[in-house]
């Protein structure tokens, strides 16, 4: 029976906590090419007029419009602790594994400060690292409230 995953691509598109994401279908070693970020190459001044979240700036003069669904790298989500990096070589954008990505792991890279401030900051980062930090902060707040409540109850008993 043939495999349902492509032998060429080490990933699949799937549901993520943030919408769609790219997930490894086999182990990807550090430094390996994960995907190319593909799309139309636009002049920067033209890209500035487009309201599109899939724009990837190559340099001050050129930008890639990655909104085409053929660009599977567009499904790679942001993370503050990514397992991949983007690298610009000439006018091509490569997504390379930063560390070993195991089968089933979501592939992520850091989108950069400008994108983060423009699109993510107001809603809050939803990467796994930030999710765990928020979870720990909520648990700490619950503990503080419980301790305060128990102190009040003890005072009333006296």
DOMIDREN-66803 format. One line per 8 residues: number of its first residue (from 1); for each residue z, x, y of N, C-alpha, C. Coordinates in Angstrom, 2 decimals. Layout:
N
NUM> Z X Y Z X Y Z X Y ~ ...
! end
This chain:
158
1> 0.00 0.85 -1.19 0.00 0.00 0.00 0.00 0.89 1.24 ~ -0.90 0.66 2.21 -0.96 1.51 3.40 0.25 1.31 4.30 ~ 0.59 2.36 5.02 1.72 2.32 5.95 1.38 1.43 7.14 ~ 2.38 0.76 7.69 2.15 -0.10 8.84 2.17 0.67 10.15 ~ 2.62 1.93 10.12 2.63 2.74 11.32 1.45 3.70 11.29 ~ 0.94 4.03 12.46 -0.17 4.95 12.56 0.29 6.36 12.23 ~ -0.52 7.09 11.50 -0.17 8.48 11.17 -0.33 9.37 12.40 ~ -1.10 8.94 13.37 -1.31 9.74 14.59 -0.14 9.62 15.55
9> 0.44 8.45 15.67 1.48 8.22 16.66 2.86 8.21 16.01 ~ 3.77 8.98 16.58 5.12 9.01 16.01 6.03 7.94 16.60 ~ 5.45 6.86 17.11 6.25 5.83 17.78 5.64 4.46 17.60 ~ 6.44 3.45 17.96 5.97 2.07 17.98 6.57 1.39 19.21 ~ 5.93 0.35 19.68 6.46 -0.45 20.78 7.35 -1.52 20.16 ~ 8.54 -1.71 20.73 9.46 -2.70 20.21 10.37 -3.23 21.30 ~ 11.21 -4.20 20.95 12.15 -4.79 21.90 13.29 -3.83 22.15 ~ 13.67 -3.72 23.41 14.75 -2.84 23.84 15.73 -3.66 24.67
17> 16.87 -3.09 25.00 17.85 -3.79 25.85 17.27 -4.08 27.23 ~ 16.27 -3.31 27.63 15.70 -3.46 28.97 14.34 -4.15 28.94 ~ 13.93 -4.70 27.82 12.61 -5.33 27.69 11.89 -4.73 26.51 ~ 10.75 -4.10 26.78 10.05 -3.37 25.73 10.41 -1.90 25.83 ~ 10.28 -1.20 24.71 10.56 0.22 24.68 9.71 0.89 23.63 ~ 9.75 2.21 23.59 9.04 3.00 22.60 10.07 3.59 21.65 ~ 9.86 3.40 20.35 10.81 3.85 19.34 10.12 4.79 18.36 ~ 10.83 5.83 17.97 10.29 6.82 17.04 10.15 6.21 15.65
25> 9.00 6.46 15.00 8.78 5.99 13.63 8.99 7.12 12.63 ~ 9.18 8.32 13.15 9.51 9.48 12.33 10.21 10.50 13.24 ~ 10.79 11.52 12.67 11.50 12.53 13.45 10.50 13.29 14.32 ~ 10.87 13.46 15.60 10.04 14.20 16.54 10.84 15.43 16.96 ~ 10.27 16.60 16.77 10.96 17.85 17.05 10.91 18.19 18.54 ~ 11.90 18.95 19.03 11.92 19.35 20.44 10.63 20.10 20.81 ~ 10.10 19.78 21.98 8.88 20.41 22.47 7.61 19.76 22.00 ~ 7.71 18.80 21.07 6.52 18.13 20.55 5.99 17.12 21.56
33> 4.68 16.96 21.56 4.04 15.96 22.40 4.34 14.58 21.84 ~ 4.90 13.72 22.66 5.17 12.34 22.24 3.98 11.47 22.61 ~ 3.55 11.56 23.88 2.44 10.73 24.35 1.90 11.28 25.67 ~ 0.70 10.84 26.01 0.13 11.10 27.33 0.37 9.86 28.18 ~ 0.71 10.05 29.46 0.79 8.94 30.39 -0.60 8.79 30.97 ~ -1.30 7.73 30.61 -2.71 7.57 30.95 -2.92 6.47 31.98 ~ -4.06 6.55 32.66 -4.44 5.51 33.60 -5.44 6.01 34.61 ~ -5.78 5.13 35.54 -6.72 5.49 36.60 -6.05 6.49 37.53
41> -6.81 7.46 37.98 -6.31 8.43 38.95 -6.66 7.90 40.35 ~ -5.63 7.73 41.16 -5.80 7.17 42.51 -5.36 8.18 43.56 ~ -5.96 8.09 44.71 -5.48 8.86 45.86 -4.12 8.30 46.25 ~ -3.25 9.15 46.74 -1.88 8.75 47.08 -1.85 7.61 48.09 ~ -2.72 7.67 49.10 -2.71 6.61 50.13 -3.14 5.27 49.56 ~ -4.00 5.26 48.53 -4.40 4.02 47.86 -3.24 3.51 47.00 ~ -2.57 4.42 46.31 -1.44 4.05 45.45 -0.29 3.47 46.26 ~ -0.11 3.95 47.50 0.95 3.44 48.36 0.76 1.97 48.69
49> -0.48 1.49 48.66 -0.77 0.10 48.99 -0.62 -0.83 47.78 ~ -0.51 -0.26 46.59 -0.41 -1.06 45.37 1.05 -1.32 45.04 ~ 1.38 -2.58 44.77 2.73 -2.93 44.33 2.74 -2.87 42.81 ~ 3.11 -1.74 42.26 3.01 -1.50 40.84 4.12 -0.56 40.42 ~ 4.85 -0.91 39.38 5.95 -0.06 38.90 5.48 1.04 37.96 ~ 4.22 1.04 37.57 3.72 2.01 36.61 2.97 3.17 37.27 ~ 3.22 3.41 38.53 2.59 4.53 39.21 3.36 5.81 38.94 ~ 2.64 6.85 38.56 3.25 8.14 38.26 2.59 9.17 39.17
57> 3.36 9.74 40.08 2.83 10.68 41.05 2.57 12.04 40.41 ~ 1.33 12.51 40.50 0.96 13.83 39.98 1.36 14.89 41.00 ~ 0.96 14.65 42.23 1.29 15.55 43.35 1.18 14.73 44.63 ~ 1.22 15.37 45.77 1.21 14.64 47.05 -0.13 13.94 47.31 ~ -1.19 14.31 46.59 -2.51 13.72 46.83 -2.94 12.73 45.75 ~ -2.42 12.85 44.53 -2.91 12.05 43.42 -1.78 11.33 42.68 ~ -2.10 10.15 42.19 -1.17 9.31 41.43 -1.91 8.68 40.26 ~ -1.23 8.53 39.13 -1.80 7.84 37.98 -1.29 6.40 37.97
65> -2.21 5.44 37.86 -1.85 4.04 37.71 -1.79 3.74 36.22 ~ -0.59 3.70 35.67 -0.39 3.51 34.24 -0.22 2.07 33.82 ~ -0.68 1.12 34.61 -0.43 -0.29 34.31 -1.26 -0.83 33.15 ~ -2.29 -0.12 32.73 -3.12 -0.58 31.61 -2.27 -0.63 30.33 ~ -2.46 -1.66 29.54 -1.70 -1.78 28.29 -2.13 -0.75 27.26 ~ -3.24 -0.09 27.49 -3.67 1.00 26.61 -2.78 2.22 26.81 ~ -2.07 2.29 27.92 -1.15 3.39 28.22 0.19 3.08 27.56 ~ 0.37 3.51 26.32 1.60 3.19 25.60 2.81 3.92 26.16
73> 2.60 5.01 26.88 3.72 5.74 27.48 4.40 4.91 28.57 ~ 3.77 3.88 29.05 4.39 3.03 30.07 5.61 2.29 29.52 ~ 5.71 2.19 28.20 6.83 1.50 27.57 8.06 2.40 27.40 ~ 7.94 3.67 27.76 9.10 4.57 27.66 10.04 4.23 28.81 ~ 11.27 3.90 28.47 12.25 3.48 29.47 12.99 4.66 30.08 ~ 13.63 4.37 31.21 14.44 5.36 31.92 15.78 5.55 31.21 ~ 16.29 6.77 31.27 17.65 7.05 30.82 18.21 8.18 31.66 ~ 19.50 8.08 31.94 20.18 9.16 32.66 20.46 10.34 31.73
81> 20.43 10.09 30.43 20.57 11.14 29.39 19.37 11.03 28.45 ~ 18.19 11.45 28.91 16.96 11.23 28.14 16.81 12.17 26.95 ~ 15.93 11.77 26.03 15.60 12.64 24.90 14.18 13.19 25.02 ~ 13.50 12.89 26.14 12.16 13.40 26.40 12.03 13.73 27.89 ~ 11.02 14.51 28.22 10.74 14.89 29.60 9.27 14.64 29.90 ~ 8.98 14.41 31.16 7.58 14.31 31.58 7.19 15.66 32.18 ~ 5.95 16.04 31.94 5.46 17.31 32.46 4.04 17.12 32.97 ~ 3.79 17.57 34.18 2.45 17.47 34.76 1.74 18.79 34.52
89> 0.60 18.73 33.85 -0.26 19.90 33.61 -1.63 19.57 34.16 ~ -1.96 20.21 35.26 -3.22 19.86 35.92 -3.10 18.44 36.44 ~ -3.99 17.59 36.00 -3.91 16.18 36.39 -3.58 15.30 35.20 ~ -2.94 15.91 34.17 -2.50 15.15 33.01 -0.99 15.11 32.97 ~ -0.46 13.99 32.49 0.98 13.84 32.37 1.32 13.75 30.89 ~ 2.16 14.66 30.44 2.57 14.71 29.05 4.02 14.30 28.94 ~ 4.34 13.57 27.91 5.73 13.24 27.60 6.09 14.08 26.38 ~ 7.05 14.99 26.55 7.43 15.93 25.50 8.87 15.67 25.08
97> 9.14 15.83 23.79 10.50 15.66 23.28 11.38 16.77 23.83 ~ 12.50 16.40 24.37 13.46 17.35 24.95 14.42 17.85 23.86 ~ 14.71 16.99 22.92 15.57 17.31 21.79 15.06 16.52 20.59 ~ 15.64 16.73 19.44 15.20 16.02 18.24 15.40 14.52 18.43 ~ 14.32 13.77 18.21 14.37 12.32 18.30 14.23 11.81 16.86 ~ 15.23 11.12 16.39 15.25 10.66 15.00 14.54 9.32 14.86 ~ 14.09 9.03 13.66 13.42 7.78 13.37 14.31 6.61 13.80 ~ 13.74 5.68 14.55 14.48 4.51 15.03 15.06 4.68 16.42
105> 15.17 5.92 16.93 15.71 6.15 18.28 14.71 5.69 19.33 ~ 15.23 5.16 20.42 14.36 4.82 21.55 14.01 6.09 22.30 ~ 12.76 6.23 22.67 12.29 7.39 23.43 12.47 7.08 24.90 ~ 13.15 7.99 25.62 13.45 7.77 27.03 13.22 9.06 27.83 ~ 12.96 8.92 29.11 12.96 10.06 30.02 13.49 9.61 31.37 ~ 13.87 10.56 32.19 14.43 10.27 33.50 13.27 10.04 34.48 ~ 13.23 8.89 35.11 12.14 8.54 36.02 12.19 9.30 37.34 ~ 13.33 9.87 37.67 13.47 10.60 38.94 14.22 9.80 39.97
113> 14.75 10.51 40.94 15.61 9.91 41.96 14.90 8.84 42.80 ~ 13.65 9.11 43.24 12.95 8.15 44.10 12.74 6.81 43.40 ~ 12.27 6.83 42.15 12.05 5.60 41.40 13.39 4.91 41.14 ~ 14.39 5.70 40.75 15.72 5.15 40.48 16.24 4.39 41.70 ~ 16.18 5.02 42.87 16.69 4.40 44.09 15.88 3.16 44.48 ~ 14.58 3.19 44.25 13.72 2.07 44.66 13.82 0.87 43.72 ~ 13.96 1.09 42.41 13.85 -0.02 41.47 15.08 -0.26 40.59 ~ 15.87 0.75 40.30 16.93 0.62 39.31 18.31 0.49 39.92
121> 18.58 1.23 40.97 19.93 1.35 41.53 20.58 0.01 41.85 ~ 19.85 -0.89 42.51 20.41 -2.18 42.92 20.83 -3.04 41.72 ~ 20.06 -2.99 40.65 20.35 -3.81 39.46 21.30 -3.09 38.51 ~ 21.39 -1.78 38.64 22.22 -0.98 37.75 21.42 -0.44 36.58 ~ 21.66 0.79 36.26 20.96 1.44 35.16 21.40 0.81 33.84 ~ 20.46 0.54 32.96 20.77 -0.09 31.68 20.57 0.86 30.50 ~ 20.56 2.16 30.77 20.41 3.11 29.67 21.69 3.12 28.83 ~ 21.60 3.66 27.63 22.73 3.66 26.70 23.94 4.40 27.28
129> 23.69 5.52 27.96 24.79 6.30 28.55 25.53 5.48 29.61 ~ 24.81 4.88 30.53 25.44 4.08 31.59 26.11 2.84 31.01 ~ 25.51 2.25 29.98 26.11 1.09 29.31 27.48 1.46 28.74 ~ 27.58 2.61 28.09 28.86 3.07 27.52 29.87 3.37 28.63 ~ 29.41 3.94 29.74 30.32 4.22 30.87 30.89 2.92 31.43 ~ 30.02 1.90 31.61 30.49 0.61 32.12 31.45 -0.05 31.15 ~ 31.15 0.07 29.87 32.02 -0.50 28.83 33.40 0.15 28.88 ~ 33.46 1.47 29.01 34.74 2.19 29.09 35.49 1.80 30.37
137> 34.77 1.65 31.48 35.41 1.27 32.75 36.00 -0.14 32.65 ~ 35.27 -1.07 32.01 35.79 -2.43 31.84 37.04 -2.43 30.96 ~ 37.03 -1.62 29.91 38.20 -1.53 29.01 39.40 -0.99 29.78 ~ 39.16 0.00 30.62 40.24 0.59 31.43 40.80 -0.45 32.41 ~ 39.92 -1.22 33.03 40.36 -2.27 33.95 41.19 -3.33 33.22 ~ 40.76 -3.70 32.01 41.53 -4.67 31.21 42.92 -4.13 30.91 ~ 43.00 -2.85 30.54 44.30 -2.24 30.25 45.21 -2.26 31.47 ~ 44.66 -1.95 32.63 45.44 -1.96 33.87 45.97 -3.37 34.14
145> 45.11 -4.39 33.98 45.54 -5.78 34.20 46.61 -6.20 33.20 ~ 46.44 -5.82 31.94 47.44 -6.16 30.92 48.79 -5.53 31.22 ~ 48.78 -4.27 31.62 50.02 -3.57 31.95 50.70 -4.23 33.14 ~ 49.90 -4.61 34.15 50.47 -5.26 35.33 51.06 -6.62 34.95 ~ 50.39 -7.37 34.10 50.87 -8.67 33.65 52.17 -8.52 32.86 ~ 52.21 -7.53 31.97 53.42 -7.35 31.16 54.60 -6.90 32.04 ~ 54.35 -6.11 33.06 55.43 -5.71 33.99 55.98 -6.92 34.73 ~ 55.09 -7.81 35.17 55.53 -9.02 35.87 56.38 -9.89 34.95
153> 55.97 -10.02 33.71 56.73 -10.83 32.75 58.11 -10.23 32.50 ~ 58.19 -8.90 32.42 59.46 -8.23 32.19 60.39 -8.43 33.38 ~ 59.84 -8.39 34.59 60.66 -8.60 35.79 61.22 -10.02 35.83 ~ 60.43 -10.98 35.42 60.88 -12.38 35.44 61.99 -12.61 34.44 ~ 61.98 -11.89 33.33 63.02 -12.03 32.30 64.36 -11.52 32.79 ~ 64.38 -10.57 33.70 65.62 -9.98 34.20 66.30 -10.87 35.15
! end
